[in-house]
């Protein structure tokens, strides 16, 4: 009998972080309550500016633990307050507009037992765009459990020009002991989730589960749909400050993304044309730098192998 089979299953606390979306919250709660493994704690953390979520939970889920954040907290402080409330071995910060697959808890516990050194466990997801499920999952992987050993490797999954998707942030489960006192940067803007994950990966390994264990729902209210040059510059500064452990290549890759999205896509004008000329010159130089890096070819090979495995 294996150690995994005999080890005691870890405890898991799930928080659903809510803000003014009672209908979506209803579906999220139901998906969590329909787990194949019912051994977990569930907390509805309501950070709404109105009473609609509170009324819905009281009427339809009276036995579920409900916490109202009064006064309402800034978004990242809301995440941090939930972490402060954790009393279990592992915890999940789920979103009110996403759905858990029935085996989420079961598979996360199995992964936790198989990878006790991992600080975070991410999962694949079905992507739903404005109500329509997409054919391709959130990321492609060759292995059932893909171990990401360093923050630099995790950053490459996000920003390399040869990456194969990412594990959605709401589907992560974190090991409380290894997280320790680490918290979200409260001034991180829309990239606070990425900086949080990179800081975690700096401490210990991150594992991605290939099986889709959630539905990630994309709609008009997603933060990712809003372009913020200020947040991009803030994140660029973060990468620059931490390039000693993230690597110069990641900084170059993100600079490429920043220049492309903020300068080349501007509407036509005299200033925009000059900026585009500067951007093209930068991208031309970046292209040669990128192809001089061995990591580029390693990433391209890995992506080709992943696609081949998916087609087999």
C-alpha positions, 0 to 999 in steps of 0.5 A: 500500500502506498504512502498516498493511500494511507496518509490522512486526507488534508482538510480544505476550506473553500471561500467564495468571494462575492461582490454584487452578483447574487445570481452568479453566486447562487450557481457557484454555491450549488456547484461547490455543494455538489462535490463528490467529496463532501468533507470540506468547509465552505464560507461565503465571503460577501464584500458587496455594496448592497444586500442582494447576496446576503438575502439570497444566501439567507433564503436559499442556503441558510446552513452555509457559513456566511460572512459579511465584510463591513465596511466593504474592503478593497479587492486585494484586502478582501483576499487577504482577510479570507486568508487570515480566516483560514483554519484548514490545511489547505484553502481555496479562494473561489470566485462568485462567477465561476463553477466547480466541477463535481470532483474538484475537492476529491482531485485536489486532495489526491494531488495534495497527498501526491505532492506534499511539497507543493505550495499551490495546486492549480487545475485546468478548466473549461472556458465559457465565453459569454455562456458558450463553452469553448472546445479547448481547455485553459491549458495543454499539458503532457502529464496528469500532474505538471510540476512547476519548480521555480517562479521563473518557470511559472512566469514563462507559462504566462509571458513566453512567446511559446506557451500553452495556456495557464491554470485559471487563478480561481481554481488554485488550492493553497497549502496554509503552512507553506503560504505562512504570512505571505499575502496579496500586494494591495497595490498590485492592480489587475496583476495582483493574482500573478504577483501572488502566484510568482511569490508563492512559486518563489517559496515552493513548487506549484503543481498544475492538474491537467484534468478540467476541474472548474468552469472559468466564465468570461463575461463583460465584468471580467477584469481581464477585459479592461486594458490598464496601462497603469497596471501594466507599467506597475507590473513591468516595474515589479518584474524589473525589481525582481529580475534577479530571480525571475530572469532577464528573459521574462522581463524582455518577453513582458516588455514585448507584450506591453509594447505590442498592446499599448503602442502598436494598437493605438488609433492613427495619429501623428503621435501614434505613428511615431510611437509605432515606429519606435515600437517596431524597432524595439520588437525587431531587436527583441526578436533577435534577442529572443531567438538567441536564448536557449529557453526559447527553443526549449519552450517551442519544443515543449509546446510541440510535444504537448500538441502532439500528445493532445493529438495522439 
